[in-house]
Amino acid sequence: MRVFTLADLHLGFAVEKPMEVFGNLWKDHWKKIEKNWRNTVDEVDMVLIPGDISWGINFEQAKPDLDFLDSLPGKKYISRGNHDYWWGSHRKVAAFVGSSITVLQRNAVDCGEFILAASKGWNTPLWEGFKPSEDTRLYHRELGRMKISLEKALLLKTPEQKLVYMMHFPPVTDGKPSEFAEYLADAGVNLCIYGHLHGNWPEKVNMVYKGVQYRIASADYLHFKPMEITLEVTS
């Protein structure tokens, strides 16, 4: 078994959302995802997907996208991104997605050699576009949700297992750690994967802070090919 990650699939089979408006790289991006995925991932493998899966605004619109994801090889673990408007409660999402998909929402799961937890995250005060009147409440709400997820993960974790966290928003900005990064370090997280950033990436999107390794998994950054992280989560 190998472990991969790929964020920001931005599928939209049931909606008019041509992604090439964000650059030619995105033209027919779902075809690139499918080809690269099938050439890379086997049925016994795992793929961690930290958010922005479907442009659908409800289950009906998201269904073709989730069916597509379910049809791809491997066991998928998904968490919510800021554009996953279709996403409801954990119970409703878990009942909606296909059998190859596990939902992470303020919970943690035992993946054998590692424990996986997740939350969405939010814009941090380190970001130049942070608007205190709009973002402060949501930032602190997501800090609380991360705390809950990490507490559940630590209850499951044995000394031999690694702790992996996936979130959609970046917990570091231009190499500077937010409170999210401090929470992850305090919990002893080994690897954090995230997405959300597109087009122009800061130099330090991949870095280490207080023992936590950070890896960006945005689909366009990875040229729409799942990135293998087996060694990071198992050795």
N, C-alpha and C positions, 0 to 999 in steps of 0.2 A: 504493500500500500504506500502510495505517495500522497503528499499534501500540496495543494496549489491555492492560489488566491487570484481573484479578479473582481474589481469593483466597477461601479458606474456602467452597467450594461446598457442602460438607457434604451430599453426596448419599447417599441410602440406599434405593434402590429395592428391594433384596433383604433389608433388615433393618428391624426395628421401631425406628425412631429419629425420632419426631415432633419436629421442631425448634421447634414453637410453645411447647414448655416453656421456651424461652429468650426468649419474648415473642411477642406477636401479630404483630410484624413478620415473623417467620419462618414464619407459616402459609402452606402451599403455596409455599414459597420457590422451589422448583425451577421452578414455572410462571412466576414472575417472572423468574428467570434466563433461561429459554428465550425468553420474549417479548422482554425487553430485549436479549438477545444477538442474536436474529434481526433486530430492528429497528435494530441498531447496527453489527454486524460483517458485513463482506462476505467472500466466499471468499478473496480475495487478501490479507486482513488477517492480523495476528498477535495472539495473546492470550497474555500471560504469567500463569501461575497458580502462585503461591508457596504451595502446600500446602493440606492438609485438604480433599482432593477427595472421598473416599469414606469412609463409616463401615464398609465391609466389612472383615472381619478376614482375608480370604484372597482369592485371585484370583476364585474362584467368586462370592463375594458382591459383589465390586467390579465384576464384568463389566458388569452393567446400567448402572452409573454411568459407566464408561469408554466404553461404547457410546453412551450419551446424549451425553457430551462429544464423542466423535468425530463424531457426527451434526450437531453445530452448525457453522456456517460458520467458516472461517478455519483457520490453522495454529496449533496450541496448543503451548506450551512449559510443561512441568510440573516442579515439584520437590516434595519431600516435606514434609508437615506432621506434627505430633506425633500426630495422629489417623489418619494413613494407615497403619494396622496391616497392611494387605494388601500393602504395598510390600516387595519383595524386593531382590535384587541389580539393578544397572543392566541387566545382560544379560537377566534374566528379565522385568523391567518393560518394557524396550524391545520385547521379543518379544511381550508380552501386549497392549500398547495398540494402538489403531487407527493407521492410516496418516497421519492428520492430526496426530498427537501426537508430540512430541519430548521425550525424558526427560533431565532435568538431574540428575546425581548425581555430585558430585566431578569434574565435567568442564566444558567450556566449548564454545560453538558460535558460529560466525561467522554473524551475521544480516544481513550486508551493510553497512549503515551503523553497526552497533554489534556488539560482542562481548557475549554473554550468558553469565553463570556463575551458579551457585546452590549453596546448601547450606541445611540446615534451621535451624541456629542453636539456641540453648537459652536458658533462663532465665539472666539475668545477676545478679551480686552487687548490682546497683543496684535490683533488684526486692525489695520488702519481704517477699515470700513465698519468697525464695531460701533453700534449706535446704542448708548446706554439705555435710552428710553424704550428701545425695542428688544435689545438683546440680553440685558442683565438678568431679567426674570427667567428667560429660557436657558441661559447659561447655567444659572444656579440649579434650575430644575434638572438639567442633564448631569450636573455634578452629583446630585442626589441619586439619580438613576444609575450612574456608574458605581457609586458606593454600594448600592443594593446588589448589582451584578457581581461586583468583586467579592462581597461578603458570601454570596452563594457559591462562587467559584472556590473560595478558600475552604468552605465546608466540605467540598468534594475532593479537593486536592490531597494527594499523598506526597511525601517527601521526594519520591522518585519522579513525579510528574512535573512537566513544565506547565506554565500558565500563559495562555495566549489570549489576547484581547483584540477584538475588531470593533472599530468605530468608523462612522462615515466622515465626520469632520476631522481635520488634522489637529492632533493634540499639541503639536509644535508649530511655531510660525517663524520662518527664517532661522531655524535652529534654536529658537527661544522656547522654553517649556512653559506651558500653561498650567493651571491647577489640575487639569486632567492628567498631565504628565506626572505631576507630583503624586496624585492618587495611584497611578499605575506603578510608580516606583515604590511607594510605601507598601503596596500589596505584593511586591516581588514578581511582577509580570516579566516574563522573558522576552516576549515579542508582541508588538502592537502593529497591526496592519490597518490602513485607512485609505480613503479615496478623496473625492470631492474636488480636488484641484485639477484644472485642465489648462492645456495650452502653454502657459508660461509657468515653469516650475522653479521654485527657489533652489539654490544649490544644495541645501541641507534637507531635502525631503526624505533622504535615508540617513539615519544617524543613530547614535547611542547616547542615552542620557540616564545616568544613575543605574546602569545595568540593564535598562530596557532598550531593546533594539526596535527601531521604527522603520517600517517599509511602506512605501506608497504603492497602491495597487490600482490606481486609476487606469481604466481600459486603454485610453489613448496614450498614456505614458508607457504602457506595456505593449503597445502596438496590437492590442486586442488579443493577446495571447496569454492564457493563464500562466502565472509565474510560480515555479516550484519553490516551496519553502520547507521541504521535508526535513532537511538537516537542522534548520532553525527551530523546529518544533519537536524534534525527537532525540537529538543528540546532546 
